[in-house]
């Protein structure tokens, strides 16, 4: 995948994730912001901040959550960014991370 295709796919994936998170934000009391190509999720109680951003040089989406870093690659068979090893899609990974943060199951 060339850089232009990666940027397009990453933007679509982050737009989709932003819409899903925006719909869930009131139910689970967090704030989501999508600015300058990066998505941030902030929690008041317990305090926390997650960052989801594209990394063009390696064609990955990087997630920082719970003091860990996750690197997702494009899976053409699933048409999604996926975490190697677990097979979680971006939405599944973030849903699990948000759920862990708020103490209940969250499906995005």
C-alpha positions as CSV (number, residue, x, y, z in Angstrom):
1,X,0.0,0.0,0.0
2,X,1.4,3.4,-0.9
3,X,1.4,6.4,1.4
4,X,-1.7,8.0,-0.3
5,X,-3.7,4.8,0.0
6,X,-2.7,4.4,3.6
7,X,-3.7,8.0,4.5
8,X,-7.1,7.5,2.9
9,X,-7.7,4.2,4.7
10,X,-6.4,5.5,8.0
11,X,-8.7,8.6,7.7
12,X,-11.7,6.5,7.0
13,X,-10.9,4.2,9.9
14,X,-10.5,7.1,12.3
15,X,-13.6,8.8,11.0
16,X,-15.6,5.6,11.6
17,X,-14.1,5.2,15.1
18,X,-14.8,8.8,16.0
19,X,-18.5,8.4,15.0
20,X,-18.7,5.2,17.1
21,X,-17.0,6.8,20.1
22,X,-19.2,10.0,19.8
23,X,-22.3,7.9,20.0
24,X,-21.0,6.0,23.1
25,X,-19.4,9.1,24.9
26,X,-22.5,10.2,26.8
27,X,-23.4,6.7,28.0
28,X,-19.9,6.0,29.4
29,X,-18.9,9.5,30.3
30,X,-15.8,10.3,28.3
31,X,-14.8,12.9,25.8
32,X,-13.6,12.2,22.3
33,X,-11.8,14.7,20.0
34,X,-10.6,14.2,16.4
35,X,-8.1,17.0,15.5
36,X,-5.1,17.2,13.2
37,X,-5.5,13.6,12.2
38,X,-5.3,12.2,15.7
39,X,-8.1,11.0,17.9
40,X,-8.0,11.4,21.7
41,X,-10.3,9.9,24.3
42,X,-10.3,11.5,27.7
43,X,-11.8,10.2,31.0
44,X,-12.4,12.1,34.2
45,X,-13.1,9.2,36.5
46,X,-10.8,7.3,36.7
47,X,-8.6,9.8,34.9
48,X,-7.1,8.6,31.6
49,X,-6.3,9.6,28.1
50,X,-6.0,7.4,25.0
51,X,-4.5,8.5,21.7
52,X,-5.1,6.9,18.3
53,X,-3.0,8.2,15.4
54,X,-1.8,7.1,11.9
55,X,1.9,6.5,11.4
56,X,2.4,7.0,7.6
57,X,6.1,5.9,7.4
58,X,5.2,2.3,8.6
59,X,1.6,2.3,7.4
60,X,0.2,1.5,10.8
61,X,-2.4,3.0,13.2
62,X,-0.9,3.4,16.6
63,X,-2.9,3.4,19.8
64,X,-1.7,4.5,23.2
65,X,-3.9,3.3,26.0
66,X,-3.4,2.0,29.6
67,X,0.4,2.8,29.4
68,X,0.7,0.5,26.5
69,X,1.3,0.9,22.8
70,X,-0.6,-1.0,20.1
71,X,0.3,-1.1,16.4
72,X,-2.4,-2.1,13.9
73,X,-1.7,-3.1,10.3
74,X,-4.1,-3.0,7.4
75,X,-5.6,-6.4,6.7
76,X,-6.9,-6.5,3.1
77,X,-9.0,-9.6,3.7
78,X,-11.0,-7.8,6.4
79,X,-10.7,-4.3,5.0
80,X,-9.7,-3.1,8.4
81,X,-6.8,-2.2,10.6
82,X,-6.1,-5.2,12.8
83,X,-3.8,-5.9,15.8
84,X,-1.4,-8.7,15.0
85,X,-1.6,-11.6,17.5
86,X,-5.1,-11.0,18.7
87,X,-6.9,-10.2,15.4
88,X,-8.8,-7.4,17.0
89,X,-10.0,-4.6,14.7
90,X,-9.4,-1.0,15.7
91,X,-13.0,-0.6,17.0
92,X,-12.7,-3.9,19.0
93,X,-9.4,-2.8,20.6
94,X,-10.7,0.6,21.5
95,X,-14.0,-0.8,22.7
96,X,-12.1,-3.2,25.0
97,X,-9.8,-0.4,26.3
98,X,-12.7,2.0,27.0
99,X,-14.6,-0.8,28.7
100,X,-11.6,-1.6,30.9
101,X,-11.3,2.1,31.8
102,X,-15.0,2.6,32.7
103,X,-15.4,-0.8,34.3
104,X,-18.1,-2.2,32.0
105,X,-18.3,-3.9,28.6
106,X,-18.3,-1.4,25.7
107,X,-19.1,-2.5,22.1
108,X,-18.4,0.1,19.5
